[in-house]
Amino acid sequence: MIGRVIYAAFLVVGLSVTPVWAAPTGSQAAATGITYSNGVIRWERLERRHVQPKTITRLSILLAPDSSKLVARGRPGLAEVRVQYAQRDGGPVRQRILSTTLIRRPEPRVIAQGIGPTTLAAFEARGVIEMASVARGALRMMATAYTAVSAGGDGMTASGRRAGFGVVAVDPRIIPLGTRLYIPGYGIAIAGDTGGAIVGNRIDLGFDSMRGAMLFGRRDVTVYRLK
């Protein structure tokens, strides 16, 4: 019956009937509130629409650096949407959402991401809030570069690790030994050494070559303590 009313309305105003406004089957999508004014026909439909799930990335120490694994596929949610459609003189149909009622919440898609320089650099590029989700905190520190040769000794650190790239010297009162860190421009590291000159917000970054250490030099850095 309602389809006949719509069709009749188009005939009265001299418009051609186009399939774009035809309501899909099902009582939830039936057209209601049909009006015509100043060459514009309007009608409403109560529709059910999918709500796309968000994608959540969680860092995992169990995966290889920068690798990823799908943990949960997620599921779209469902919403009941009241939509008003309008068409002028057989032209394009425009729509406006009047109200939305969530029937079923979407379940997020979850991806586990291995912690690596590329992953952390991407998080840092998205800002402080993003980095806060993967780091316990951040410290502004003065960093210097060193090698096992320049530091002297037998190349073994205070934690028993061999000195080299990825092992950094810290003041254990500021950063406990064994803490996993991320330093932009350097990468992932572990607090594995101490030094007489490393007091307070100072950090020594290990390098495997003197050339690499000289290229890095001395600079201010932000040190992130990873969760």
N, CA, C and O of each residue as an XYZ file, in Angstrom:
908
protein
N       0.834     -1.208      0.000
C       0.000      0.000      0.000
C       0.866      1.254      0.000
O       0.593      2.194     -0.747
N       1.913      1.278      0.836
C       2.740      2.481      0.944
C       3.487      2.756     -0.347
O       3.741      3.906     -0.707
N       3.842      1.650     -1.053
C       4.506      1.820     -2.340
C       3.597      2.515     -3.334
O       4.057      3.341     -4.122
N       2.268      2.181     -3.307
C       1.305      2.815     -4.204
C       1.169      4.301     -3.884
O       1.042      5.133     -4.782
N       1.197      4.624     -2.581
C       1.071      6.030     -2.172
C       2.241      6.828     -2.703
O       2.060      7.926     -3.227
N       3.459      6.276     -2.569
C       4.649      6.978     -3.057
C       4.568      7.167     -4.561
O       4.843      8.250     -5.079
N       4.185      6.097     -5.261
C       4.078      6.141     -6.713
C       3.062      7.196     -7.140
O       3.302      7.956     -8.079
N       1.908      7.238     -6.431
C       0.859      8.209     -6.747
C       1.367      9.626     -6.524
O       1.073     10.528     -7.307
N       2.129      9.817     -5.453
C       2.655     11.142     -5.162
C       3.556     11.626     -6.283
O       3.520     12.802     -6.644
N       4.353     10.741     -6.829
C       5.228     11.115     -7.936
C       4.415     11.462     -9.172
O       4.767     12.390     -9.900
N       3.317     10.723     -9.425
C       2.487     10.998    -10.591
C       1.818     12.360    -10.473
O       1.720     13.101    -11.451
N       1.352     12.688     -9.252
C       0.650     13.947     -9.046
C       1.549     15.131     -9.344
O       1.121     16.102     -9.968
N       2.831     15.051     -8.886
C       3.726     16.183     -9.062
C       4.468     16.117    -10.384
O       5.296     16.978    -10.682
N       4.170     15.082    -11.188
C       4.756     15.012    -12.513
C       6.193     14.578    -12.527
O       6.936     14.954    -13.434
N       6.621     13.788    -11.541
C       7.997     13.326    -11.475
C       8.090     11.896    -11.967
O       7.110     11.152    -11.938
N       9.285     11.515    -12.422
C       9.502     10.129    -12.833
C       9.886      9.295    -11.628
O      10.590      9.770    -10.737
N       9.430      8.062    -11.596
C       9.731      7.165    -10.487
C      11.091      6.526    -10.732
O      11.307      5.901    -11.770
N      12.005      6.679     -9.785
C      13.340      6.078     -9.886
C      13.531      5.082     -8.761
O      12.938      5.237     -7.693
N      14.343      4.067     -8.978
C      14.482      3.011     -7.981
C      15.302      3.403     -6.768
O      15.357      2.640     -5.804
N      15.950      4.579     -6.778
C      16.875      4.900     -5.691
C      16.160      5.075     -4.363
O      16.739      4.826     -3.306
N      14.890      5.508     -4.412
C      14.212      5.746     -3.144
C      13.409      4.557     -2.677
O      12.829      4.597     -1.592
N      13.357      3.502     -3.465
C      12.516      2.361     -3.112
C      13.021      1.701     -1.838
O      14.200      1.362     -1.737
N      12.138      1.518     -0.870
C      12.528      0.927      0.409
C      12.848     -0.545      0.229
O      12.129     -1.246     -0.484
N      13.935     -1.043      0.873
C      14.221     -2.466      0.817
C      13.168     -3.249      1.588
O      12.391     -2.691      2.363
N      13.163     -4.543      1.357
C      12.171     -5.375      2.033
C      12.432     -5.413      3.521
O      13.563     -5.221      3.968
N      11.389     -5.660      4.283
C      11.521     -5.727      5.736
C      10.847     -4.550      6.389
O      10.953     -3.421      5.909
N      10.158     -4.802      7.472
C       9.392     -3.742      8.121
C      10.291     -2.655      8.679
O       9.848     -1.514      8.813
N      11.560     -2.969      9.014
C      12.441     -1.972      9.604
C      12.866     -0.911      8.596
O      13.353      0.153      8.980
N      12.686     -1.194      7.312
C      13.135     -0.252      6.291
C      11.963      0.406      5.560
O      12.170      1.070      4.544
N      10.745      0.234      6.056
C       9.576      0.794      5.385
C       9.606      2.313      5.442
O       9.967      2.894      6.465
N       9.224      2.961      4.336
C       9.214      4.413      4.277
C       8.040      4.964      5.072
O       6.939      4.414      5.032
N       8.282      6.055      5.797
C       7.231      6.724      6.574
C       7.414      8.224      6.427
O       8.424      8.692      5.900
N       6.418      8.975      6.902
C       6.526     10.434      6.934
C       6.751     11.050      5.574
O       7.568     11.962      5.442
N       6.041     10.573      4.547
C       6.239     11.068      3.184
C       5.588     12.440      3.043
O       4.405     12.608      3.336
N       6.380     13.429      2.586
C       5.862     14.786      2.377
C       6.381     15.323      1.048
O       7.393     14.865      0.517
N       5.659     16.301      0.535
C       6.092     16.971     -0.695
C       5.882     18.460     -0.539
O       4.789     18.911     -0.195
N       6.952     19.238     -0.797
C       6.853     20.686     -0.642
C       7.907     21.351     -1.508
O       9.075     20.963     -1.494
N       7.473     22.382     -2.278
C       8.392     23.171     -3.102
C       9.274     22.317     -4.006
O      10.466     22.585     -4.159
N       8.682     21.294     -4.599
C       9.419     20.469     -5.540
C      10.300     19.414     -4.910
O      11.047     18.733     -5.612
N      10.226     19.265     -3.583
C      11.072     18.293     -2.889
C      10.187     17.275     -2.187
O       9.293     17.639     -1.422
N      10.439     16.007     -2.448
C       9.738     14.948     -1.732
C      10.671     14.400     -0.666
O      11.848     14.148     -0.921
N      10.133     14.221      0.524
C      10.921     13.717      1.654
C      10.229     12.491      2.231
O       9.002     12.396      2.251
N      11.037     11.569      2.692
C      10.498     10.389      3.377
C      11.538      9.878      4.360
O      12.720     10.203      4.247
N      11.099      9.081      5.320
C      11.982      8.553      6.351
C      11.972      7.037      6.322
O      10.996      6.404      5.917
N      13.080      6.478      6.762
C      13.158      5.032      6.902
C      13.901      4.712      8.193
O      14.821      5.424      8.596
N      13.484      3.638      8.822
C      14.179      3.120      9.982
C      15.005      1.929      9.490
O      14.454      0.897      9.108
N      16.325      2.085      9.505
C      17.212      1.092      8.912
C      18.144      0.497      9.958
O      18.426      1.108     10.989
N      18.606     -0.688      9.669
C      19.646     -1.311     10.489
C      20.955     -1.307      9.703
O      21.031     -1.822      8.588
N      21.970     -0.722     10.304
C      23.255     -0.578      9.632
C      24.369     -1.178     10.484
O      24.303     -1.180     11.713
N      25.386     -1.682      9.805
C      26.547     -2.215     10.503
C      27.431     -1.074     11.006
O      27.570     -0.039     10.355
N      28.021     -1.290     12.176
C      28.984     -0.353     12.741
C      30.346     -1.035     12.684
O      30.560     -2.056     13.337
N      31.255     -0.478     11.912
C      32.554     -1.112     11.714
C      33.381     -1.094     13.000
O      33.425     -0.077     13.692
N      34.035     -2.212     13.323
C      34.838     -2.266     14.554
C      36.156     -1.515     14.413
O      36.684     -1.360     13.312
N      36.671     -1.060     15.532
C      37.984     -0.424     15.548
C      39.066     -1.499     15.516
O      38.826     -2.658     15.857
N      40.242     -1.096     15.105
C      41.402     -1.989     15.138
C      42.320     -1.545     16.267
O      42.751     -0.393     16.311
N      42.614     -2.458     17.173
C      43.485     -2.169     18.314
C      44.811     -2.893     18.114
O      44.836     -4.093     17.838
N      45.908     -2.160     18.254
C      47.238     -2.747     18.155
C      47.839     -2.856     19.546
O      47.931     -1.869     20.275
N      48.245     -4.067     19.906
C      48.869     -4.300     21.199
C      50.291     -4.807     20.996
O      50.526     -5.759     20.252
N      51.226     -4.161     21.664
C      52.610     -4.590     21.531
C      52.842     -5.876     22.325
O      52.296     -6.060     23.413
N      53.655     -6.749     21.761
C      53.923     -8.045     22.397
C      55.416     -8.351     22.342
O      56.050     -8.238     21.293
N      55.961     -8.738     23.484
C      57.383     -9.116     23.538
C      57.580    -10.546     23.059
O      58.716    -10.995     22.907
N      56.486    -11.269     22.817
C      56.578    -12.658     22.395
C      56.778    -12.795     20.880
O      57.160    -13.862     20.400
N      56.522    -11.717     20.130
C      56.663    -11.758     18.683
C      57.999    -11.163     18.245
O      58.607    -10.364     18.958
N      58.434    -11.567     17.069
C      59.657    -11.005     16.506
C      59.466     -9.514     16.254
O      58.348     -9.082     15.975
N      60.533     -8.714     16.346
C      60.401     -7.269     16.142
C      59.705     -6.919     14.834
O      60.043     -7.431     13.767
N      58.720     -6.027     14.952
C      57.965     -5.487     13.821
C      57.123     -6.525     13.077
O      56.573     -6.216     12.020
N      57.009     -7.740     13.600
C      56.085     -8.715     13.017
C      54.714     -8.525     13.660
O      54.592     -7.835     14.672
N      53.694     -9.131     13.083
C      52.349     -8.957     13.620
C      51.575    -10.258     13.537
O      51.908    -11.153     12.761
N      50.526    -10.345     14.361
C      49.675    -11.540     14.396
C      48.255    -11.114     14.729
O      48.034    -10.304     15.629
N      47.296    -11.665     13.996
C      45.893    -11.363     14.252
C      45.427    -12.144     15.479
O      45.465    -13.374     15.492
N      44.990    -11.423     16.501
C      44.538    -12.047     17.752
C      43.030    -12.239     17.742
O      42.539    -13.296     18.139
N      42.302    -11.250     17.301
C      40.835    -11.328     17.235
C      40.359    -10.653     15.956
O      40.775     -9.537     15.646
N      39.485    -11.332     15.213
C      38.998    -10.792     13.951
C      38.052     -9.619     14.143
O      37.906     -8.778     13.256
N      37.407     -9.564     15.309
C      36.431     -8.517     15.540
C      35.098     -8.840     14.884
O      34.995     -9.772     14.086
N      34.092     -8.069     15.223
C      32.763     -8.264     14.650
C      32.063     -6.921     14.559
O      32.091     -6.137     15.508
N      31.429     -6.648     13.410
C      30.717     -5.370     13.292
C      29.578     -5.286     14.300
O      28.970     -6.293     14.659
N      29.307     -4.080     14.742
C      28.148     -3.855     15.591
C      26.920     -3.619     14.727
O      26.981     -3.668     13.499
N      25.818     -3.365     15.391
C      24.565     -3.137     14.674
C      23.858     -1.940     15.296
O      23.740     -1.834     16.517
N      23.397     -1.056     14.446
C      22.699      0.144     14.922
C      21.395      0.323     14.167
O      21.284     -0.021     12.990
N      20.418      0.866     14.864
C      19.141      1.216     14.247
C      19.178      2.712     13.961
O      19.303      3.530     14.872
N      19.068      3.051     12.695
C      19.249      4.435     12.267
C      17.985      4.949     11.591
O      17.455      4.323     10.674
N      17.511      6.099     12.059
C      16.383      6.749     11.389
C      16.966      7.769     10.417
O      17.669      8.699     10.810
N      16.652      7.566      9.126
C      17.236      8.382      8.068
C      16.133      9.129      7.320
O      15.090      8.565      6.991
N      16.389     10.399      7.065
C      15.470     11.179      6.240
C      16.093     11.333      4.850
O      17.238     11.763      4.710
N      15.318     10.976      3.835
C      15.769     11.104      2.448
C      15.025     12.261      1.795
O      13.886     12.564      2.150
N      15.684     12.899      0.837
C      15.057     14.007      0.112
C      15.504     13.952     -1.338
O      16.654     13.639     -1.645
N      14.549     14.271     -2.233
C      14.840     14.283     -3.665
C      14.078     15.426     -4.314
O      12.873     15.576     -4.113
N      14.793     16.234     -5.099
C      14.171     17.375     -5.777
C      14.038     17.083     -7.271
O      15.031     16.863     -7.965
N      12.804     17.086     -7.749
C      12.521     16.976     -9.177
C      13.268     15.836     -9.857
O      13.805     16.014    -10.950
N      13.306     14.673     -9.224
C      13.940     13.518     -9.828
C      15.452     13.543     -9.804
O      16.092     12.702    -10.434
N      16.042     14.497     -9.085
C      17.498     14.595     -9.011
C      18.081     13.585     -8.037
O      17.405     12.628     -7.660
N      19.327     13.784     -7.624
C      19.962     12.841     -6.710
C      19.282     12.825     -5.339
O      18.780     13.843     -4.862
N      19.278     11.649     -4.724
C      18.669     11.488     -3.402
C      19.707     11.845     -2.343
O      20.830     11.341     -2.362
N      19.323     12.702     -1.441
C      20.200     13.078     -0.331
C      19.631     12.497      0.959
O      18.424     12.291      1.085
N      20.508     12.240      1.898
C      20.054     11.647      3.153
C      20.630     12.388      4.356
O      21.714     12.967      4.295
N      19.879     12.352      5.440
C      20.296     12.976      6.703
C      19.901     12.058      7.840
O      18.744     11.650      7.943
N      20.854     11.732      8.692
C      20.585     10.849      9.823
C      19.923     11.648     10.941
O      20.461     12.652     11.408
N      18.761     11.192     11.356
C      18.014     11.885     12.405
C      18.352     11.357     13.795
O      18.450     12.126     14.751
N      18.530     10.045     13.902
C      18.857      9.461     15.209
C      19.519      8.107     15.001
O      19.317      7.454     13.977
N      20.311      7.695     15.982
C      21.003      6.402     15.928
C      20.884      5.721     17.281
O      21.157      6.331     18.314
N      20.481      4.466     17.277
C      20.400      3.669     18.499
C      21.262      2.421     18.314
O      21.048      1.629     17.396
N      22.229      2.266     19.197
C      23.131      1.116     19.094
C      22.440     -0.127     19.645
O      22.002     -0.152     20.795
N      22.351     -1.149     18.812
C      21.721     -2.411     19.211
C      22.760     -3.402     19.709
O      22.557     -4.074     20.720
N      23.877     -3.488     18.990
C      24.961     -4.397     19.388
C      26.292     -3.694     19.193
O      26.594     -3.197     18.108
N      27.079     -3.658     20.248
C      28.379     -2.993     20.167
C      29.333     -3.782     19.272
O      29.313     -5.013     19.280
N      30.162     -3.086     18.503
C      31.148     -3.799     17.689
C      32.259     -4.373     18.566
O      32.643     -3.773     19.569
N      32.759     -5.518     18.183
C      33.891     -6.124     18.883
C      35.165     -5.769     18.124
O      35.248     -6.018     16.921
N      36.162     -5.192     18.800
C      37.340     -4.684     18.090
C      38.184     -5.788     17.455
O      38.234     -6.920     17.935
N      38.831     -5.422     16.377
C      39.825     -6.278     15.745
C      41.148     -6.030     16.455
O      41.589     -4.886     16.566
N      41.782     -7.089     16.932
C      42.990     -6.944     17.745
C      44.183     -7.540     17.005
O      44.139     -8.681     16.545
N      45.236     -6.757     16.899
C      46.467     -7.200     16.251
C      47.606     -7.084     17.249
O      47.810     -6.027     17.846
N      48.350     -8.174     17.431
C      49.551     -8.151     18.265
C      50.732     -7.748     17.387
O      50.903     -8.266     16.284
N      51.539     -6.824     17.884
C      52.658     -6.302     17.114
C      53.948     -6.508     17.890
O      54.050     -6.117     19.052
N      54.930     -7.122     17.246
C      56.229     -7.286     17.878
C      56.898     -5.944     18.072
O      56.797     -5.070     17.210
N      57.576     -5.767     19.182
C      58.207     -4.484     19.499
C      59.500     -4.355     18.706
O      60.429     -5.145     18.877
N      59.548     -3.364     17.850
C      60.737     -3.107     17.044
C      60.861     -1.631     16.759
O      59.931     -0.875     17.038
N      61.980     -1.196     16.211
C      62.188      0.230     15.934
C      61.120      0.827     15.035
O      60.683      1.955     15.264
N      60.692      0.088     14.014
C      59.683      0.620     13.098
C      58.365      0.847     13.819
O      57.718      1.880     13.645
N      57.969     -0.143     14.643
C      56.713     -0.043     15.387
C      56.735      1.150     16.336
O      55.794      1.943     16.363
N      57.799      1.275     17.107
C      57.862      2.343     18.098
C      58.000      3.709     17.441
O      57.458      4.696     17.938
N      58.716      3.768     16.336
C      58.830      5.041     15.626
C      57.461      5.495     15.133
O      57.153      6.686     15.159
N      56.632      4.537     14.680
C      55.285      4.876     14.229
C      54.437      5.380     15.380
O      53.686      6.342     15.226
N      54.551      4.730     16.544
C      53.797      5.181     17.719
C      54.234      6.584     18.117
O      53.399      7.434     18.429
N      55.552      6.828     18.106
C      56.059      8.133     18.503
C      55.592      9.210     17.530
O      55.271     10.327     17.937
N      55.555      8.869     16.239
C      55.142      9.846     15.229
C      53.701     10.275     15.431
O      53.322     11.381     15.046
N      52.884      9.400     16.040
C      51.480      9.749     16.255
C      51.280     10.585     17.512
O      50.170     11.034     17.799
N      52.374     10.795     18.268
C      52.284     11.731     19.369
C      52.463     11.111     20.744
O      52.591      9.897     20.902
N      52.467     12.005     21.739
C      52.724     11.618     23.122
C      51.671     10.655     23.644
O      51.998      9.717     24.371
N      50.417     10.872     23.287
C      49.338     10.016     23.787
C      49.533      8.586     23.312
O      49.338      7.643     24.079
N      49.925      8.417     22.031
C      50.156      7.075     21.506
C      51.324      6.412     22.222
O      51.238      5.239     22.585
N      52.413      7.146     22.431
C      53.570      6.559     23.103
C      53.244      6.210     24.542
O      53.793      5.252     25.087
N      52.357      6.974     25.164
C      51.973      6.685     26.544
C      51.323      5.318     26.668
O      51.349      4.711     27.738
N      50.734      4.828     25.569
C      50.077      3.527     25.614
C      51.064      2.370     25.588
O      50.702      1.240     25.914
N      52.308      2.640     25.205
C      53.295      1.563     25.131
C      54.480      1.787     26.076
O      55.352      0.927     26.201
N      54.504      2.930     26.728
C      55.626      3.255     27.599
C      55.154      3.608     28.998
O      54.088      4.195     29.183
N      55.975      3.237     29.990
C      55.659      3.605     31.381
C      55.851      5.094     31.607
O      55.150      5.709     32.410
N      56.786      5.651     30.908
C      57.073      7.060     31.094
C      58.204      7.475     30.182
O      58.820      6.643     29.516
N      58.473      8.766     30.156
C      59.522      9.300     29.295
C      60.403     10.240     30.104
O      59.927     10.969     30.974
N      61.690     10.210     29.803
C      62.657     11.072     30.471
C      63.446     11.836     29.418
O      63.854     11.279     28.398
N      63.650     13.101     29.680
C      64.523     13.884     28.817
C      65.934     13.757     29.379
O      66.183     14.115     30.530
N      66.868     13.240     28.554
C      68.204     12.942     29.065
C      69.275     13.412     28.095
O      69.025     13.607     26.905
N      70.485     13.591     28.640
C      71.636     13.887     27.811
C      72.316     12.570     27.465
O      72.725     11.818     28.349
N      72.430     12.299     26.159
C      72.992     11.025     25.719
C      74.360     11.224     25.084
O      74.583     12.172     24.331
N      75.254     10.327     25.399
C      76.557     10.265     24.745
C      76.744      8.859     24.208
O      76.128      7.916     24.703
N      77.587      8.714     23.201
C      77.818      7.415     22.586
C      79.160      6.857     23.046
O      80.108      7.607     23.276
N      79.228      5.551     23.176
C      80.492      4.928     23.559
C      80.596      3.542     22.933
O      79.601      2.959     22.504
N      81.817      3.032     22.892
C      82.067      1.658     22.463
C      82.799      0.940     23.574
O      83.261      1.566     24.527
N      82.905     -0.365     23.457
C      83.610     -1.136     24.478
C      85.055     -0.689     24.583
O      85.635     -0.693     25.669
N      85.640     -0.300     23.451
C      87.041      0.141     23.458
C      87.179      1.479     24.154
O      88.085      1.669     24.966
N      86.271      2.427     23.837
C      86.378      3.756     24.428
C      86.080      3.733     25.917
O      86.570      4.582     26.661
N      85.270      2.754     26.365
C      84.925      2.670     27.779
C      86.008      1.979     28.590
O      86.024      2.068     29.817
N      86.909      1.293     27.906
C      87.949      0.568     28.618
C      87.417     -0.728     29.195
O      86.261     -1.078     28.955
N      88.231     -1.447     29.947
C      87.806     -2.699     30.560
C      87.814     -3.846     29.563
O      88.431     -3.770     28.501
N      87.107     -4.915     29.934
C      87.116     -6.123     29.105
C      85.892     -6.247     28.204
O      85.683     -7.286     27.578
N      85.094     -5.205     28.138
C      83.926     -5.239     27.265
C      82.683     -5.805     27.922
O      81.637     -5.879     27.277
N      82.759     -6.203     29.168
C      81.604     -6.715     29.889
C      80.972     -5.584     30.706
O      81.677     -4.739     31.257
N      79.663     -5.578     30.776
C      78.944     -4.524     31.479
C      78.626     -4.941     32.908
O      78.884     -6.073     33.316
N      78.060     -4.001     33.656
C      77.720     -4.255     35.051
C      76.671     -5.344     35.199
O      76.579     -5.979     36.249
N      75.882     -5.563     34.160
C      74.839     -6.585     34.220
C      75.307     -7.930     33.680
O      74.539     -8.891     33.661
N      76.559     -8.004     33.243
C      77.076     -9.251     32.699
C      76.899     -9.373     31.203
O      77.315    -10.369     30.610
N      76.283     -8.369     30.575
C      76.137     -8.377     29.123
C      77.385     -7.802     28.475
O      78.094     -6.991     29.072
N      77.643     -8.227     27.255
C      78.767     -7.656     26.530
C      78.376     -6.286     25.995
O      77.281     -6.114     25.460
N      79.251     -5.331     26.135
C      78.989     -3.977     25.672
C      78.840     -3.962     24.159
O      79.522     -4.702     23.449
N      77.952     -3.123     23.678
C      77.736     -3.000     22.247
C      76.407     -2.328     21.979
O      75.755     -1.819     22.890
N      76.016     -2.335     20.717
C      74.783     -1.666     20.338
C      73.592     -2.320     21.038
O      73.457     -3.544     21.055
N      72.728     -1.475     21.619
C      71.530     -1.968     22.297
C      71.692     -2.063     23.804
O      70.712     -2.262     24.522
N      72.927     -1.921     24.292
C      73.172     -1.928     25.736
C      73.588     -0.520     26.135
O      74.541      0.033     25.586
N      72.868      0.058     27.094
C      73.133      1.441     27.486
C      73.476      1.507     28.964
O      73.055      0.671     29.764
N      74.254      2.530     29.301
C      74.649      2.759     30.692
C      73.760      3.835     31.290
O      73.513      4.870     30.672
N      73.283      3.575     32.504
C      72.354      4.482     33.168
C      72.730      4.639     34.634
O      73.560      3.907     35.174
N      72.096      5.611     35.249
C      72.157      5.734     36.706
C      71.023      4.854     37.246
O      69.853      5.184     37.048
N      71.339      3.746     37.919
C      70.277      2.822     38.350
C      69.286      3.431     39.327
O      68.225      2.854     39.569
N      69.615      4.591     39.895
C      68.646      5.275     40.754
C      67.559      5.937     39.913
O      66.462      6.204     40.403
N      67.867      6.195     38.662
C      66.900      6.819     37.751
C      66.214      5.768     36.893
O      64.992      5.770     36.744
N      67.016      4.868     36.329
C      66.501      3.776     35.496
C      67.102      2.472     35.992
O      68.308      2.271     35.844
N      66.322      1.589     36.569
C      66.862      0.321     37.084
C      67.507     -0.512     35.974
O      67.054     -0.502     34.829
N      68.569     -1.230     36.334
C      69.193     -2.136     35.379
C      68.180     -3.192     34.931
O      67.375     -3.677     35.726
N      68.237     -3.530     33.669
C      67.303     -4.503     33.111
C      66.080     -3.877     32.482
O      65.293     -4.578     31.846
N      65.895     -2.568     32.640
C      64.744     -1.891     32.051
C      64.890     -1.822     30.536
O      65.952     -1.478     30.017
N      63.821     -2.149     29.843
C      63.806     -2.059     28.385
C      63.424     -0.639     27.987
O      62.479     -0.062     28.526
N      64.177     -0.079     27.029
C      64.029      1.320     26.665
C      63.871      1.476     25.159
O      64.217      0.588     24.378
N      63.338      2.630     24.777
C      63.330      3.019     23.371
C      63.820      4.444     23.290
O      63.280      5.337     23.943
N      64.869      4.660     22.466
C      65.449      5.988     22.288
C      65.340      6.360     20.812
O      65.990      5.728     19.979
N      64.536      7.370     20.462
C      64.429      7.794     19.058
C      65.796      8.145     18.488
O      66.583      8.837     19.132
N      66.073      7.672     17.293
C      67.363      7.910     16.670
C      68.399      6.867     17.028
O      69.494      6.844     16.467
N      68.043      5.998     17.970
C      68.944      4.916     18.379
C      68.244      3.576     18.256
O      68.737      2.670     17.585
N      67.094      3.451     18.903
C      66.325      2.224     18.810
C      66.021      1.623     20.166
O      66.040      2.313     21.186
N      65.743      0.338     20.166
C      65.434     -0.388     21.399
C      66.725     -0.726     22.115
O      67.723     -1.092     21.494
N      66.691     -0.597     23.430
C      67.901     -0.855     24.224
C      67.504     -1.447     25.565
O      66.332     -1.469     25.943
N      68.510     -1.920     26.265
C      68.302     -2.396     27.623
C      69.307     -1.710     28.525
O      70.479     -1.565     28.177
N      68.834     -1.288     29.693
C      69.720     -0.658     30.668
C      70.592     -1.755     31.269
O      70.145     -2.509     32.134
N      71.837     -1.838     30.806
C      72.675     -2.962     31.216
C      74.007     -2.584     31.784
O      74.819     -3.464     32.072
N      74.274     -1.281     31.960
C      75.592     -0.879     32.444
C      75.467      0.386     33.283
O      74.449      1.077     33.262
N      76.518      0.658     34.010
C      76.606      1.881     34.811
C      77.937      2.547     34.496
O      78.760      1.992     33.768
N      78.142      3.722     35.036
C      79.407      4.412     34.820
C      79.573      5.534     35.824
O      78.592      6.121     36.281
N      80.812      5.829     36.163
C      81.070      6.861     37.154
C      80.551      8.221     36.745
O      80.161      9.013     37.602
N      80.535      8.514     35.440
C      80.082      9.816     34.951
C      78.595      9.818     34.628
O      78.031     10.856     34.284
N      77.958      8.649     34.741
C      76.540      8.545     34.406
C      75.736      8.742     35.682
O      75.440      7.789     36.402
N      75.391      9.989     35.945
C      74.667     10.359     37.156
C      73.459     11.199     36.764
O      73.552     12.103     35.934
N      72.317     10.879     37.383
C      71.106     11.632     37.096
C      70.593     11.342     35.698
O      70.582     10.197     35.246
N      70.172     12.394     35.026
C      69.580     12.233     33.684
C      70.661     12.218     32.610
O      70.655     13.028     31.682
N      71.579     11.284     32.760
C      72.618     11.033     31.756
C      72.502      9.587     31.309
O      72.146      8.710     32.097
N      72.801      9.344     30.051
C      72.734      7.988     29.521
C      73.835      7.816     28.478
O      74.064      8.710     27.662
N      74.510      6.679     28.502
C      75.524      6.326     27.515
C      74.967      5.248     26.604
O      74.501      4.212     27.077
N      75.011      5.485     25.309
C      74.455      4.544     24.348
C      75.581      3.728     23.721
O      76.526      4.287     23.164
N      75.474      2.403     23.815
C      76.504      1.534     23.285
C      76.466      1.432     21.766
O      75.396      1.365     21.161
N      77.645      1.421     21.163
C      77.789      1.227     19.712
C      78.837      0.158     19.462
O      79.718     -0.081     20.287
N      78.722     -0.483     18.297
C      79.678     -1.537     17.950
C      80.914     -0.991     17.263
O      81.942     -1.666     17.200
N      80.824      0.216     16.751
C      81.974      0.796     16.050
C      82.209      2.224     16.505
O      81.283      2.916     16.928
N      83.459      2.658     16.413
C      83.794      4.017     16.785
C      83.139      5.004     15.817
O      82.744      6.101     16.212
N      83.027      4.607     14.552
C      82.395      5.492     13.563
C      80.937      5.748     13.922
O      80.475      6.887     13.867
N      80.196      4.673     14.296
C      78.811      4.833     14.685
C      78.665      5.729     15.907
O      77.747      6.545     15.986
N      79.588      5.566     16.867
C      79.544      6.384     18.080
C      79.822      7.848     17.755
O      79.185      8.743     18.310
N      80.765      8.087     16.863
C      81.110      9.470     16.522
C      79.985     10.137     15.738
O      79.730     11.330     15.905
N      79.313      9.370     14.885
C      78.195      9.937     14.130
C      77.054     10.350     15.051
O      76.398     11.366     14.822
N      76.819      9.548     16.102
C      75.748      9.896     17.040
C      76.180     11.072     17.902
O      75.417     12.016     18.104
N      77.399     11.011     18.405
C      77.947     12.104     19.204
C      77.273     12.273     20.554
O      77.104     11.319     21.314
N      76.896     13.503     20.826
C      76.284     13.867     22.104
C      75.055     14.715     21.799
O      75.137     15.691     21.053
N      73.924     14.343     22.374
C      72.691     15.078     22.084
C      71.632     14.833     23.155
O      71.705     13.858     23.903
N      70.657     15.718     23.218
C      69.503     15.510     24.091
C      68.563     14.498     23.429
O      68.329     14.556     22.222
N      68.034     13.583     24.219
C      67.116     12.579     23.702
C      65.959     12.397     24.677
O      66.048     12.757     25.851
N      64.871     11.828     24.160
C      63.765     11.395     24.998
C      63.888      9.890     25.145
O      63.910      9.160     24.154
N      63.970      9.426     26.388
C      64.121      7.995     26.676
C      62.788      7.468     27.183
O      62.278      7.927     28.205
N      62.218      6.489     26.453
C      60.948      5.898     26.841
C      61.210      4.577     27.559
O      61.946      3.723     27.063
N      60.606      4.422     28.720
C      60.670      3.150     29.447
C      59.495      2.299     29.007
O      58.342      2.645     29.268
N      59.781      1.182     28.337
C      58.729      0.361     27.774
C      58.028     -0.445     28.853
O      58.618     -0.806     29.871
N      56.754     -0.717     28.605
C      55.969     -1.531     29.544
C      56.361     -2.983     29.407
O      55.819     -3.838     30.108
